[in-house]
Amino acid sequence: MKARTTLLIDKETIERAQSLGLNISQTCENSLKVIMNFMQNGYSRIPEFLSPGSFPSGKESGVAGGVGFEPTTTNLGGCEQTAKGICKTYAENGGSIDWTGFLEWLEKDHRHRVSLDKVSYCKRFAHCLLDRDLSEIRDLRESLRPNVLKALSSLAKYLGIYEEYRKLMAQSGLKWAGRSSDDLIIDRLTKVEDAGEVWAWIREVKRTRPELQEFMDLMALTGLRLGEAISSYNLIIELSRKGKLNEYYKPDLGTLEHFRFKDIFIRKSKKAFFSFVPEELIQKIQANPPTTQDSITKSFQRRHIPMRFSDIRENHGTFLIKHLKETEIDFLHGRATSSVFMKNYFNPALIGDLKDRAQKGLREIQERIQ
């Protein structure tokens, strides 16, 4: 059981910590553990850092509560020497980071799978942060580097050394973004791929994994991302068993209304609003058991089947461009903002017109995956 306590922290530090997204109560606890390790190991600079003259006094202090209080902590990352010491102590203790606590902290703002990915990256590259040497990360491939940087950013916030981490990034010439949009466009222009290969791959998956036939059809017809498709597939099954499928699927328009389940489909950078799906496919999915991403990926790996789910989404957009405007495809792929969606698209008449034109492309897709 954790004891409840009250901390006095100057207002400027509280606001700065809040702007950095720090979990103050957790960072305070972690920082205290590090400082106690310092003192037990005989480091002499810590008493100086903890002396009364090191802290502001009086009126501008804010009050940070104890258990359950999230938004405040003293920012040790602002003191470079202390941040170096924190890194050194963790390194000398074999990088003994509370990974369970870190995962629980991440899951307050991230999905479970995203949190697991961040922890995985941090376990592999935490030594770069603790040793204050990001050269290894600088040399990573461009598709991996941004993910590692973002994961270590979360770890730095958790440990209370985010300011120091930003300085390390600047010194190493590292930036958050991966490849430029120009590079991505050039890659797209120079990428030669037969779209028929993707449809052939879907047919092969349906042949070797008959239990995934309806799932693969759902992905091909909606262009949803893999995680979104799994959530949609399982939600159809769950709601149908509860007799509440009408809350999600509207047979009169043939639409799955993802936006009604905001916690699942409306995320910070990835969204899904609507998908057009034939009622026949919905009825088949209802009779199936739910699935998981782990079961799908592991079964593919066991059978040495390549995973080309992202290619399905590309092909979906390529076929629809013959019948829909670019903005309409962006809408179906979740690239439109919610405000644009609600202002311009949430109208049954407009949705019906969009469906009529989208169906032309979807019929072509159906023919190729049978």
C-alpha positions in Angstrom: 0.0 0.0 0.0 1.3 3.4 -0.9 1.3 6.2 1.7 -0.4 9.5 0.8 1.7 12.6 1.0 1.7 16.2 -0.1 4.5 17.9 -2.1 5.1 21.6 -2.6 6.4 22.4 -6.1 6.8 25.8 -7.6 4.1 26.7 -10.2 6.5 27.1 -13.1 7.9 23.6 -12.6 4.4 22.2 -12.5 3.3 23.9 -15.7 6.5 22.9 -17.4 6.1 19.3 -16.4 2.4 19.3 -17.5 3.4 20.6 -20.9 5.9 17.7 -21.3 3.2 15.2 -20.4 5.0 13.9 -17.3 3.2 11.7 -14.8 4.3 13.6 -11.7 3.4 11.1 -9.0 5.2 8.3 -10.8 8.2 10.5 -11.7 8.5 11.6 -8.1 8.6 8.0 -7.0 11.1 7.0 -9.6 13.3 9.9 -8.9 13.3 9.3 -5.1 14.4 5.7 -5.7 17.3 6.9 -7.8 18.3 9.6 -5.3 18.2 7.1 -2.5 20.4 4.8 -4.5 22.8 7.7 -4.9 22.9 8.4 -1.2 23.4 4.7 -0.3 26.2 4.4 -2.8 28.0 7.4 -1.3 27.6 10.0 -4.1 28.4 13.4 -2.7 26.5 15.7 -5.1 23.1 14.6 -4.1 23.1 16.3 -0.6 24.0 19.5 -2.4 21.2 19.0 -4.8 18.8 18.4 -2.0 19.9 21.4 0.1 17.2 24.0 0.9 18.9 26.6 -1.3 18.3 24.3 -4.4 14.5 24.8 -4.2 12.2 27.8 -4.5 10.2 28.7 -1.4 7.0 30.5 -0.6 4.0 31.7 -2.6 4.3 30.3 -6.1 4.4 26.7 -5.0 1.8 24.3 -6.2 0.6 21.3 -4.3 0.9 17.8 -5.6 -1.3 15.2 -4.1 -0.2 11.6 -3.3 -1.9 8.4 -4.5 -3.7 8.8 -7.8 -2.4 12.3 -8.5 -1.0 12.5 -12.0 -0.1 15.9 -13.3 2.8 17.2 -11.3 6.5 16.5 -10.2 9.8 18.2 -9.8 11.6 18.0 -13.1 15.0 16.5 -12.4 15.6 16.5 -16.1 16.1 20.3 -15.9 19.3 19.7 -13.9 21.7 18.2 -16.4 24.1 16.9 -13.7 21.3 15.2 -11.9 20.0 13.7 -15.1 23.5 12.3 -15.9 23.5 10.8 -12.4 20.1 9.2 -12.9 21.3 7.6 -16.1 24.5 6.5 -14.5 22.7 4.9 -11.5 20.3 3.0 -13.7 23.3 1.8 -15.8 25.3 0.7 -12.8 22.3 -1.2 -11.4 22.0 -3.2 -14.7 19.3 -1.0 -16.1 16.9 -2.1 -13.4 13.9 -0.2 -14.7 10.4 -1.2 -13.4 9.1 -2.4 -16.8 5.8 -3.5 -15.3 5.2 -0.1 -13.8 6.3 1.5 -17.1 3.8 -0.6 -19.0 1.0 0.3 -16.6 1.9 4.0 -17.0 1.8 3.7 -20.8 -1.5 2.0 -20.8 -3.2 5.0 -19.3 -2.8 6.8 -22.6 -2.1 4.1 -25.2 -3.6 0.9 -26.4 -2.3 -2.3 -24.9 -0.5 -3.5 -28.1 1.0 0.0 -28.6 2.2 0.0 -25.0 3.8 -3.5 -25.5 5.6 -2.3 -28.6 7.0 0.7 -26.8 8.2 -1.4 -23.9 9.8 -3.8 -26.3 11.7 -1.0 -28.1 12.8 0.4 -24.8 14.1 -2.9 -23.5 16.2 -3.2 -26.6 17.5 0.4 -26.6 17.2 1.8 -23.1 21.0 1.5 -22.7 21.3 4.2 -25.3 19.4 6.6 -23.1 21.0 5.5 -19.8 24.5 5.7 -21.3 23.6 9.1 -22.9 24.8 7.8 -26.3 22.2 7.8 -29.1 24.7 7.0 -31.9 23.3 3.4 -32.2 19.8 4.8 -32.8 21.1 7.3 -35.3 22.4 4.4 -37.4 19.0 2.5 -37.4 17.1 2.1 -40.6 14.7 5.0 -41.3 11.6 2.9 -40.9 12.6 1.8 -37.4 14.3 4.9 -36.0 11.2 7.1 -35.4 9.5 4.3 -33.4 12.5 3.8 -31.2 12.8 7.6 -30.6 9.2 7.9 -29.6 9.4 4.9 -27.3 12.5 6.2 -25.5 10.7 9.6 -25.3 8.0 7.9 -23.2 10.7 6.2 -21.1 12.5 9.5 -20.5 9.2 11.1 -19.3 8.6 8.1 -17.0 12.1 8.4 -15.5 11.9 12.2 -15.3 14.8 13.0 -17.6 12.9 14.1 -20.7 14.7 17.5 -21.0 18.0 15.7 -21.0 16.7 13.3 -23.7 15.8 16.2 -25.9 19.3 17.6 -25.5 20.8 14.3 -26.4 18.6 14.1 -29.6 19.7 17.6 -30.6 23.4 16.8 -30.0 23.0 13.6 -32.1 21.2 15.4 -34.9 18.1 13.2 -34.5 14.6 14.3 -35.4 11.2 12.8 -34.7 10.2 12.4 -38.4 11.3 9.5 -40.5 11.7 9.8 -44.2 10.4 12.9 -45.9 7.2 13.0 -47.8 9.2 13.5 -51.0 11.2 10.3 -50.4 7.9 8.4 -49.8 6.4 9.7 -53.0 9.5 8.8 -55.0 9.4 5.3 -53.5 5.8 5.0 -54.6 6.6 6.1 -58.1 9.5 3.7 -58.4 7.7 0.8 -56.8 6.7 -1.7 -59.5 4.1 -4.2 -58.3 1.3 -6.1 -59.9 -1.9 -5.5 -58.0 -3.0 -8.9 -59.1 -0.4 -10.4 -56.8 -2.2 -9.1 -53.7 -5.5 -10.5 -54.8 -3.8 -13.9 -55.6 -2.2 -13.7 -52.1 -5.7 -13.2 -50.5 -7.0 -16.2 -52.5 -4.1 -18.3 -51.3 -4.7 -17.3 -47.7 -8.4 -18.2 -47.9 -7.4 -21.6 -49.4 -4.8 -22.4 -46.7 -6.7 -20.7 -43.8 -10.4 -21.4 -44.5 -11.3 -20.1 -41.0 -10.1 -16.7 -42.2 -12.1 -16.4 -45.4 -14.6 -13.9 -44.1 -11.9 -12.0 -42.3 -9.9 -11.6 -45.5 -13.0 -10.6 -47.4 -13.7 -7.9 -44.7 -10.2 -6.5 -45.1 -10.3 -6.5 -48.9 -13.7 -4.7 -49.0 -13.1 -2.1 -46.3 -9.4 -1.3 -46.6 -9.2 -1.2 -42.8 -5.8 -1.5 -41.1 -5.1 -4.9 -39.7 -5.8 -3.9 -36.1 -9.0 -2.1 -37.1 -10.2 -5.0 -39.1 -9.7 -7.4 -36.2 -11.6 -5.0 -33.9 -14.4 -4.7 -36.4 -14.6 -8.4 -37.0 -14.8 -9.2 -33.3 -17.2 -6.4 -32.7 -19.6 -7.8 -35.3 -19.5 -11.2 -33.6 -19.9 -9.7 -30.0 -22.8 -7.4 -30.8 -24.6 -10.0 -32.9 -24.5 -12.4 -29.9 -25.9 -9.7 -27.7 -28.6 -8.8 -30.2 -27.2 -5.3 -30.6 -25.6 -5.5 -34.1 -28.0 -2.7 -35.2 -25.9 -0.3 -33.1 -23.0 -0.9 -35.5 -24.2 -2.2 -38.8 -27.0 -0.4 -40.8 -28.3 -2.9 -43.4 -30.4 -0.2 -45.2 -27.1 1.5 -46.2 -24.8 -1.5 -45.9 -22.5 0.5 -43.6 -20.4 -0.4 -40.6 -20.5 2.8 -38.5 -17.1 2.7 -36.8 -17.5 6.2 -35.5 -20.1 5.1 -33.0 -17.3 3.2 -31.1 -14.9 6.1 -30.6 -12.7 4.3 -28.1 -11.9 1.6 -30.6 -11.8 3.4 -34.0 -11.2 7.1 -33.4 -7.5 7.4 -32.3 -5.1 10.3 -32.3 -3.5 9.6 -35.7 -5.5 6.7 -37.0 -9.2 6.7 -37.5 -12.0 4.8 -39.1 -15.5 6.3 -39.7 -17.4 4.2 -42.2 -17.1 1.1 -44.2 -19.4 -0.4 -46.9 -19.9 -4.1 -46.4 -22.5 -6.5 -48.0 -25.1 -7.9 -45.6 -24.3 -11.4 -46.8 -20.7 -11.1 -45.5 -21.9 -9.7 -42.1 -24.2 -12.7 -41.7 -21.3 -15.1 -42.3 -19.0 -13.3 -39.9 -21.7 -13.5 -37.1 -21.4 -17.3 -37.1 -17.6 -17.3 -36.6 -15.5 -17.3 -33.4 -13.5 -14.1 -32.6 -9.9 -13.8 -33.6 -6.7 -12.0 -32.4 -3.8 -10.4 -34.0 -1.4 -12.8 -32.3 -3.2 -15.9 -33.5 -3.2 -14.6 -37.1 0.4 -13.5 -37.2 1.7 -16.7 -35.4 -0.2 -19.0 -37.8 1.2 -17.1 -40.8 4.7 -17.5 -39.4 4.2 -21.2 -38.8 3.1 -21.7 -42.4 5.7 -19.3 -43.7 3.0 -17.2 -45.3 4.1 -13.6 -46.0 2.0 -10.9 -44.4 0.8 -8.3 -46.9 -2.1 -6.7 -45.1 -0.9 -3.2 -45.8 -0.9 -4.0 -49.5 -4.6 -4.8 -49.2 -5.3 -1.3 -48.1 -3.2 0.2 -51.0 -5.1 -2.0 -53.5 -8.4 -1.0 -52.0 -7.6 2.7 -52.6 -6.3 2.0 -56.1 -9.5 0.4 -57.2 -11.8 3.0 -55.6 -10.0 5.9 -57.3 -11.7 4.9 -60.5 -15.1 5.7 -59.0 -14.5 8.1 -56.0 -12.7 11.4 -55.4 -9.5 11.4 -53.5 -11.2 13.2 -50.6 -13.8 10.5 -50.5 -11.2 7.7 -50.3 -9.4 9.7 -47.6 -12.7 9.7 -45.7 -13.3 5.9 -46.1 -9.6 5.3 -45.1 -10.0 7.5 -42.0 -7.7 10.3 -43.1 -10.4 13.0 -42.8 -10.7 14.8 -39.5 -13.8 14.2 -37.4 -14.9 17.8 -37.9 -14.8 17.5 -41.7 -16.6 14.2 -41.4 -19.5 15.4 -39.3 -19.8 18.6 -41.3 -19.8 17.2 -44.8 -20.5 13.5 -44.7 -22.9 12.6 -42.0 -26.0 12.8 -44.1 -27.9 9.7 -45.2 -28.4 11.1 -48.7 -24.7 11.7 -49.2 -23.7 8.4 -47.7 -26.1 6.7 -50.1 -24.6 8.4 -53.1 -21.1 7.6 -51.9 -22.1 3.9 -51.5 -23.5 3.6 -55.0 -20.3 4.8 -56.5 -18.1 2.8 -54.1 -20.0 -0.4 -54.9 -18.6 -0.3 -58.4 -15.1 -0.6 -57.1 -16.0 -3.1 -54.4 -17.7 -5.4 -56.9 -14.4 -5.5 -58.9 -12.5 -6.4 -55.7 -15.0 -9.2 -54.8 -14.5 -10.7 -58.3 -10.8 -10.8 -57.8 -10.7 -12.4 -54.3 -13.2 -15.2 -55.0 
